[in-house]
Amino acid sequence: MRAAQIGTECASHYPFPLAVVLQTGPFDNAYHPDDPDSVCIRVAYRFAGMSVGSAFDSATRAMLPVRKRSGRDELVLWGRREGDPGSADIAPGVALDTVKSGAWDVFQPRWVKLFVDRYQIADARGRPLWHELANGSFLQGVLIVDTDEHGTQRVYVASIAAPEQFASLSADGRWPHIASVAPGNANGQAR
């Protein structure tokens, strides 16, 4: 996928300067409060020395940075959209308990780390809210192999019930699962 310069129609959706986006097309708030897997709809991160913004919506092929065992990040397709081949959920996220229950075993799920600078969710009124991640923290992701003919790799943001102090900030009662790396661990092993 080729990086494209942000146009003026896209830049207004981000409250900070971005060098490139890895998708083209219109950005919208494709957040659906009745969908328990729509926990995280936008992220910002650094990749290859550039600030990158990625939005999960039906018009884009959004990517997320997955930390490999080597310590390098690799961009992987974020979730599945309407019209995409495969049988994984059409959503940007999946409940942590759903994966732990074995319901996604057909997709060969692997826990991965998504090192992003900030993420956006919608509050109970549908307003977008940005949240910064502390240094060394990451979003817990689930890397899967979809059942389409190509075995497409996809990554989903794992979600949990919103912590009590954030319950009023979440439209659907879900929150991204956030973890931290062990001190002194360059590859980002969770503690």
Backbone as CSV, one residue per row, in Angstrom:
resi,resn,N_x,N_y,N_z,CA_x,CA_y,CA_z,C_x,C_y,C_z
1,MET,0.839,-1.171,0.000,0.000,0.000,0.000,0.888,1.240,0.000
2,ARG,0.564,2.186,-0.846,1.354,3.401,-0.976,0.868,4.463,-0.008
3,ALA,1.773,5.140,0.635,1.406,6.234,1.528,0.991,7.437,0.696
4,ALA,-0.005,8.141,1.153,-0.492,9.328,0.441,-0.432,10.534,1.368
5,GLN,-0.124,11.684,0.819,-0.111,12.901,1.619,-1.539,13.228,2.065
6,ILE,-1.661,13.754,3.250,-2.981,14.121,3.758,-3.508,15.318,2.990
7,GLY,-4.742,15.202,2.553,-5.419,16.317,1.908,-6.127,17.155,2.950
8,THR,-6.556,18.344,2.584,-7.217,19.213,3.547,-8.505,18.599,4.056
9,GLU,-9.162,17.752,3.252,-10.409,17.138,3.693,-10.170,16.112,4.794
10,CYS,-8.967,15.564,4.898,-8.656,14.570,5.928,-8.034,15.203,7.153
11,ALA,-7.237,16.237,6.967,-6.460,16.808,8.062,-7.344,17.340,9.178
12,SER,-8.535,17.787,8.865,-9.393,18.366,9.893,-9.859,17.337,10.915
13,HIS,-9.741,16.051,10.634,-10.177,15.013,11.560,-9.130,14.691,12.609
14,TYR,-7.923,15.215,12.488,-6.849,14.903,13.422,-6.435,16.161,14.173
15,PRO,-6.398,16.092,15.508,-6.053,17.274,16.295,-4.551,17.476,16.442
16,PHE,-3.749,16.909,15.557,-2.299,17.014,15.611,-1.784,16.870,14.190
17,PRO,-0.577,17.346,13.909,-0.055,17.248,12.542,0.343,15.816,12.203
18,LEU,0.014,15.393,11.007,0.375,14.061,10.527,1.154,14.200,9.222
19,ALA,2.159,13.378,9.042,2.948,13.442,7.814,2.253,12.700,6.689
20,VAL,1.760,11.509,6.963,1.115,10.704,5.918,-0.007,9.894,6.527
21,VAL,-0.888,9.436,5.686,-1.853,8.416,6.073,-1.626,7.233,5.158
22,LEU,-1.979,6.056,5.602,-1.760,4.870,4.783,-3.032,4.411,4.105
23,GLN,-3.989,5.280,4.014,-5.191,4.967,3.270,-5.653,6.235,2.578
24,THR,-6.464,6.075,1.577,-7.020,7.228,0.891,-8.531,7.144,1.022
25,GLY,-9.216,8.178,0.628,-10.664,8.189,0.697,-11.144,9.015,1.871
26,PRO,-12.458,9.173,1.974,-12.999,10.009,3.044,-12.880,9.317,4.390
27,PHE,-12.712,10.118,5.435,-12.720,9.606,6.797,-14.102,9.895,7.354
28,ASP,-14.643,8.964,8.086,-15.895,9.240,8.769,-15.855,8.568,10.131
29,ASN,-16.808,8.899,10.957,-16.897,8.253,12.262,-17.721,6.988,12.090
30,ALA,-17.092,5.940,11.613,-17.785,4.683,11.374,-17.954,3.917,12.676
31,TYR,-18.318,4.629,13.700,-18.495,4.037,15.023,-19.960,3.699,15.193
32,HIS,-20.228,2.503,15.624,-21.602,2.056,15.794,-21.803,1.676,17.255
33,PRO,-22.466,2.528,18.052,-22.599,2.287,19.481,-23.247,0.953,19.824
34,ASP,-24.037,0.379,18.916,-24.669,-0.903,19.211,-23.752,-2.084,18.908
35,ASP,-22.555,-1.828,18.406,-21.592,-2.884,18.080,-20.542,-2.967,19.169
36,PRO,-20.519,-4.058,19.959,-19.574,-4.147,21.067,-18.115,-4.249,20.634
37,ASP,-17.856,-4.440,19.350,-16.481,-4.557,18.882,-15.943,-3.264,18.293
38,SER,-16.729,-2.192,18.290,-16.306,-0.914,17.714,-15.597,-0.046,18.737
39,VAL,-14.709,-0.638,19.514,-14.119,0.065,20.637,-13.158,1.174,20.226
40,CYS,-12.352,0.970,19.242,-11.294,1.910,18.875,-11.438,2.201,17.385
41,ILE,-11.613,3.463,17.019,-11.895,3.767,15.622,-10.788,4.510,14.888
42,ARG,-9.884,5.143,15.633,-8.746,5.825,15.011,-7.532,5.664,15.907
43,VAL,-6.366,5.649,15.274,-5.112,5.598,16.022,-4.098,6.505,15.339
44,ALA,-3.082,6.885,16.092,-1.938,7.624,15.551,-0.691,6.930,16.073
45,TYR,0.301,6.766,15.190,1.534,6.082,15.577,2.674,6.546,14.698
46,ARG,3.884,6.111,15.060,5.070,6.412,14.254,5.486,5.133,13.557
47,PHE,5.783,5.257,12.262,6.246,4.114,11.479,7.255,4.619,10.453
48,ALA,8.401,3.976,10.415,9.465,4.361,9.480,9.806,5.847,9.612
49,GLY,9.783,6.346,10.836,10.153,7.735,11.088,9.093,8.757,10.748
50,MET,7.886,8.315,10.404,6.815,9.240,10.029,5.655,9.126,11.011
51,SER,4.939,10.231,11.214,3.697,10.208,11.982,2.598,9.711,11.061
52,VAL,1.848,8.729,11.535,0.829,8.089,10.700,-0.500,8.100,11.433
53,GLY,-1.565,8.328,10.704,-2.914,8.227,11.244,-3.644,7.134,10.499
54,SER,-4.437,6.370,11.208,-5.186,5.288,10.588,-6.592,5.295,11.166
55,ALA,-7.599,5.248,10.308,-8.995,5.277,10.740,-9.700,4.028,10.240
56,PHE,-10.419,3.365,11.122,-11.195,2.203,10.710,-12.541,2.701,10.221
57,ASP,-12.756,2.596,8.948,-14.072,2.884,8.375,-14.202,2.083,7.091
58,SER,-15.369,2.066,6.538,-15.627,1.197,5.396,-14.936,1.660,4.117
59,ALA,-14.403,2.882,4.093,-13.811,3.412,2.871,-12.299,3.220,2.796
60,THR,-11.685,2.687,3.846,-10.231,2.621,3.870,-9.724,1.207,4.087
61,ARG,-8.464,1.011,3.814,-7.755,-0.234,4.116,-6.759,0.094,5.221
62,ALA,-7.269,0.403,6.383,-6.435,0.853,7.500,-5.485,-0.247,7.956
63,MET,-4.313,0.183,8.410,-3.279,-0.730,8.890,-2.888,-0.335,10.313
64,LEU,-2.430,-1.334,11.078,-1.914,-1.096,12.419,-0.510,-1.678,12.525
65,PRO,0.348,-1.057,13.347,1.712,-1.558,13.512,1.751,-2.705,14.531
66,VAL,2.095,-3.900,14.071,2.204,-5.073,14.934,3.677,-5.276,15.265
67,ARG,4.000,-5.329,16.567,5.383,-5.533,17.004,5.738,-7.012,16.846
68,LYS,6.772,-7.292,16.075,7.259,-8.656,15.859,8.245,-9.040,16.956
69,ARG,8.545,-10.323,17.064,9.497,-10.789,18.081,10.872,-10.158,17.905
70,SER,11.193,-9.789,16.670,12.485,-9.149,16.394,12.563,-7.734,16.957
71,GLY,11.411,-7.194,17.372,11.365,-5.822,17.858,10.967,-4.829,16.786
72,ARG,10.857,-5.288,15.541,10.450,-4.412,14.436,8.938,-4.433,14.308
73,ASP,8.390,-3.326,13.835,6.955,-3.250,13.596,6.654,-3.576,12.139
74,GLU,5.528,-4.263,11.924,5.050,-4.597,10.584,3.609,-4.111,10.480
75,LEU,3.262,-3.481,9.373,1.889,-3.012,9.192,1.003,-4.169,8.745
76,VAL,-0.131,-4.321,9.439,-1.070,-5.400,9.157,-2.463,-4.797,8.996
77,LEU,-3.247,-5.373,8.104,-4.614,-4.922,7.847,-5.428,-4.921,9.139
78,TRP,-6.100,-3.811,9.408,-6.866,-3.627,10.644,-8.290,-4.113,10.445
79,GLY,-8.660,-5.204,11.105,-10.026,-5.711,11.101,-10.530,-6.102,9.728
80,ARG,-11.830,-6.218,9.621,-12.474,-6.584,8.359,-13.657,-5.655,8.137
81,ARG,-13.822,-5.235,6.885,-14.901,-4.328,6.508,-15.940,-5.048,5.667
82,GLU,-17.109,-4.460,5.596,-18.180,-4.978,4.745,-17.651,-5.143,3.321
83,GLY,-17.863,-6.289,2.726,-17.410,-6.542,1.357,-16.050,-7.210,1.265
84,ASP,-15.269,-7.210,2.365,-13.982,-7.911,2.364,-14.235,-9.413,2.385
85,PRO,-13.409,-10.190,1.662,-13.560,-11.649,1.731,-13.163,-12.155,3.125
86,GLY,-13.643,-13.329,3.467,-13.306,-13.928,4.748,-14.527,-14.086,5.624
87,SER,-14.314,-14.598,6.823,-15.441,-14.808,7.735,-15.197,-14.230,9.122
88,ALA,-14.081,-13.541,9.319,-13.845,-12.874,10.601,-14.856,-11.745,10.776
89,ASP,-15.043,-11.311,12.018,-16.014,-10.257,12.303,-15.737,-8.997,11.490
90,ILE,-16.808,-8.333,11.083,-16.700,-7.034,10.414,-16.667,-6.001,11.533
91,ALA,-15.459,-5.651,11.956,-15.273,-4.765,13.108,-13.791,-4.429,13.242
92,PRO,-13.467,-3.387,14.023,-12.074,-3.062,14.300,-11.528,-3.779,15.526
93,GLY,-12.412,-4.367,16.331,-11.965,-4.989,17.567,-12.747,-6.239,17.898
94,VAL,-12.256,-6.929,18.920,-12.911,-8.138,19.411,-12.753,-8.180,20.924
95,ALA,-13.775,-8.663,21.600,-13.717,-8.768,23.050,-12.636,-9.777,23.450
96,LEU,-11.800,-9.387,24.391,-10.732,-10.247,24.891,-11.289,-11.599,25.331
97,ASP,-12.429,-11.594,26.035,-13.039,-12.833,26.508,-13.495,-13.740,25.367
98,THR,-13.899,-13.153,24.242,-14.309,-13.953,23.091,-13.144,-14.778,22.573
99,VAL,-11.981,-14.154,22.466,-10.793,-14.870,21.988,-10.360,-15.913,23.016
100,LYS,-10.334,-15.523,24.297,-9.921,-16.453,25.351,-10.851,-17.667,25.457
101,SER,-12.120,-17.507,25.084,-13.085,-18.608,25.172,-12.865,-19.671,24.098
102,GLY,-12.032,-19.348,23.104,-11.790,-20.289,22.015,-12.684,-20.075,20.807
103,ALA,-13.587,-19.091,20.885,-14.519,-18.847,19.793,-13.826,-18.441,18.492
104,TRP,-12.593,-17.941,18.588,-11.859,-17.521,17.397,-10.735,-18.488,17.033
105,ASP,-10.722,-19.667,17.605,-9.640,-20.625,17.339,-9.501,-20.967,15.858
106,VAL,-10.599,-20.923,15.113,-10.541,-21.209,13.676,-9.609,-20.235,12.948
107,PHE,-9.381,-19.053,13.534,-8.535,-18.022,12.918,-7.083,-18.063,13.402
108,GLN,-6.731,-19.048,14.218,-5.371,-19.187,14.745,-4.898,-17.881,15.404
109,PRO,-5.645,-17.385,16.398,-5.307,-16.081,16.993,-3.983,-16.107,17.749
110,ARG,-3.271,-14.994,17.636,-2.027,-14.766,18.402,-2.128,-13.385,19.027
111,TRP,-1.739,-13.297,20.294,-1.715,-12.004,20.969,-0.521,-11.210,20.463
112,VAL,-0.751,-9.965,20.108,0.322,-9.097,19.622,0.215,-7.734,20.296
113,LYS,1.295,-6.981,20.188,1.366,-5.649,20.771,1.229,-4.600,19.671
114,LEU,0.385,-3.626,19.917,0.159,-2.526,18.976,0.665,-1.249,19.643
115,PHE,1.875,-0.843,19.272,2.459,0.354,19.868,1.982,1.577,19.087
116,VAL,0.978,2.239,19.634,0.442,3.463,19.045,0.654,4.589,20.055
117,ASP,0.655,5.805,19.563,0.826,6.969,20.444,-0.483,7.359,21.119
118,ARG,-1.571,7.255,20.360,-2.883,7.626,20.862,-3.956,6.888,20.087
119,TYR,-5.138,6.832,20.680,-6.269,6.169,20.038,-7.519,6.995,20.292
120,GLN,-8.525,6.761,19.450,-9.764,7.517,19.564,-10.926,6.553,19.744
121,ILE,-11.809,6.903,20.660,-13.072,6.199,20.809,-14.164,7.258,20.769
122,ALA,-15.411,6.816,20.696,-16.535,7.752,20.762,-17.134,7.666,22.157
123,ASP,-17.506,8.825,22.703,-18.113,8.819,24.031,-19.599,8.505,23.916
124,ALA,-20.288,8.533,25.041,-21.702,8.165,25.079,-22.569,9.074,24.211
125,ARG,-22.070,10.259,23.888,-22.814,11.178,23.009,-22.357,11.076,21.560
126,GLY,-21.440,10.151,21.281,-20.943,9.978,19.919,-19.810,10.905,19.549
127,ARG,-19.317,11.696,20.516,-18.218,12.621,20.243,-16.893,11.862,20.273
128,PRO,-15.999,12.142,19.318,-14.701,11.461,19.322,-13.795,12.004,20.420
129,LEU,-13.154,11.098,21.150,-12.230,11.470,22.211,-10.890,10.790,21.964
130,TRP,-9.812,11.574,22.003,-8.463,11.028,21.847,-7.872,10.726,23.219
131,HIS,-7.143,9.605,23.318,-6.479,9.201,24.555,-5.027,8.881,24.237
132,GLU,-4.114,9.465,25.006,-2.672,9.209,24.838,-2.295,7.952,25.601
133,LEU,-1.375,7.181,25.052,-0.825,6.036,25.771,0.467,6.452,26.452
134,ALA,0.663,5.990,27.666,1.902,6.287,28.394,3.062,5.582,27.708
135,ASN,4.251,6.121,27.870,5.448,5.515,27.300,5.569,4.074,27.804
136,GLY,5.790,3.130,26.901,5.911,1.723,27.263,4.591,0.966,27.279
137,SER,3.482,1.661,27.078,2.176,1.013,27.026,1.800,0.717,25.587
138,PHE,0.944,-0.262,25.409,0.491,-0.629,24.062,-0.942,-1.130,24.116
139,LEU,-1.617,-1.112,22.970,-2.923,-1.737,22.842,-2.696,-3.220,22.602
140,GLN,-3.463,-4.054,23.282,-3.374,-5.493,23.045,-4.103,-5.784,21.747
141,GLY,-3.442,-6.485,20.859,-4.047,-6.844,19.588,-4.173,-8.345,19.445
142,VAL,-4.997,-8.761,18.490,-5.178,-10.170,18.161,-4.916,-10.312,16.668
143,LEU,-3.834,-11.003,16.331,-3.473,-11.257,14.936,-4.128,-12.567,14.519
144,ILE,-4.852,-12.550,13.400,-5.526,-13.760,12.940,-5.194,-14.042,11.480
145,VAL,-5.502,-15.249,11.064,-5.454,-15.629,9.654,-6.900,-15.875,9.259
146,ASP,-7.441,-15.038,8.360,-8.844,-15.155,7.972,-9.043,-16.379,7.089
147,THR,-10.295,-16.751,6.909,-10.623,-17.964,6.155,-10.819,-17.722,4.660
148,ASP,-10.434,-16.546,4.154,-10.558,-16.295,2.719,-9.528,-17.136,1.965
149,GLU,-9.606,-17.159,0.660,-8.729,-18.018,-0.151,-7.253,-17.665,-0.038
150,HIS,-6.939,-16.450,0.388,-5.545,-16.022,0.501,-4.999,-16.152,1.920
151,GLY,-5.848,-16.497,2.890,-5.394,-16.553,4.275,-4.914,-15.196,4.752
152,THR,-5.697,-14.169,4.502,-5.340,-12.794,4.831,-5.096,-12.628,6.330
153,GLN,-3.964,-12.023,6.670,-3.708,-11.675,8.069,-4.451,-10.393,8.391
154,ARG,-5.082,-10.388,9.554,-5.784,-9.203,10.046,-5.441,-9.042,11.517
155,VAL,-5.503,-7.809,11.986,-5.292,-7.567,13.414,-6.499,-6.804,13.947
156,TYR,-6.941,-7.220,15.115,-8.063,-6.598,15.808,-7.569,-6.037,17.139
157,VAL,-8.173,-4.941,17.589,-7.866,-4.387,18.901,-8.694,-5.163,19.921
158,ALA,-8.031,-5.749,20.922,-8.739,-6.485,21.970,-9.412,-5.484,22.909
159,SER,-10.656,-5.789,23.302,-11.383,-4.880,24.186,-11.814,-5.596,25.462
160,ILE,-12.019,-4.774,26.482,-12.488,-5.242,27.778,-13.650,-4.339,28.191
161,ALA,-14.334,-4.703,29.259,-15.348,-3.807,29.808,-14.641,-2.525,30.246
162,ALA,-15.246,-1.394,29.968,-14.626,-0.114,30.328,-14.424,-0.047,31.838
163,PRO,-13.205,0.338,32.283,-12.984,0.531,33.711,-13.975,1.566,34.249
164,GLU,-14.353,1.424,35.496,-15.384,2.280,36.086,-15.129,3.764,35.845
165,GLN,-13.873,4.205,35.983,-13.573,5.628,35.829,-13.747,6.108,34.387
166,PHE,-13.821,5.170,33.417,-13.986,5.548,32.011,-15.351,5.158,31.449
167,ALA,-16.205,4.571,32.268,-17.493,4.072,31.779,-18.310,5.156,31.081
168,SER,-18.290,6.376,31.599,-19.064,7.456,30.987,-18.421,7.970,29.699
169,LEU,-17.180,7.564,29.436,-16.484,8.008,28.229,-16.593,7.013,27.086
170,SER,-17.331,5.950,27.269,-17.435,4.916,26.251,-18.891,4.729,25.845
171,ALA,-19.173,4.860,24.564,-20.539,4.741,24.071,-21.090,3.328,24.235
172,ASP,-20.225,2.320,24.179,-20.713,0.938,24.208,-20.265,0.154,25.441
173,GLY,-19.613,0.843,26.394,-19.166,0.168,27.595,-17.902,-0.657,27.405
174,ARG,-17.246,-0.541,26.248,-16.023,-1.288,25.955,-14.839,-0.332,25.971
175,TRP,-13.650,-0.872,26.176,-12.424,-0.081,26.241,-11.290,-0.912,25.673
176,PRO,-10.351,-0.306,24.957,-9.205,-1.091,24.475,-8.431,-1.688,25.655
177,HIS,-7.981,-2.907,25.512,-7.151,-3.517,26.548,-5.745,-2.935,26.416
178,ILE,-5.271,-2.271,27.470,-3.972,-1.604,27.461,-3.039,-2.353,28.398
179,ALA,-1.843,-2.641,27.934,-0.832,-3.333,28.738,0.463,-2.541,28.665
180,SER,1.448,-2.947,29.445,2.744,-2.261,29.482,3.869,-3.264,29.299
181,VAL,4.974,-2.783,28.755,6.153,-3.627,28.604,6.884,-3.713,29.934
182,ALA,7.583,-4.817,30.122,8.411,-4.972,31.309,9.591,-4.009,31.196
183,PRO,9.993,-3.367,32.281,11.123,-2.432,32.221,12.373,-3.106,31.647
184,GLY,13.050,-2.407,30.743,14.294,-2.906,30.154,14.109,-3.938,29.065
185,ASN,12.871,-4.174,28.606,12.639,-5.178,27.579,12.415,-4.489,26.238
186,ALA,13.375,-4.560,25.344,13.310,-3.859,24.069,12.258,-4.421,23.129
187,ASN,11.905,-5.697,23.261,10.934,-6.309,22.349,9.496,-6.147,22.812
188,GLY,9.311,-5.510,23.941,7.952,-5.220,24.378,7.202,-6.410,24.933
189,GLN,7.822,-7.222,25.763,7.103,-8.315,26.405,6.183,-7.729,27.466
190,ALA,4.949,-8.169,27.493,3.981,-7.651,28.454,4.349,-8.088,29.868
191,ARG,4.014,-7.222,30.820,4.238,-7.627,32.216,2.948,-8.055,32.828
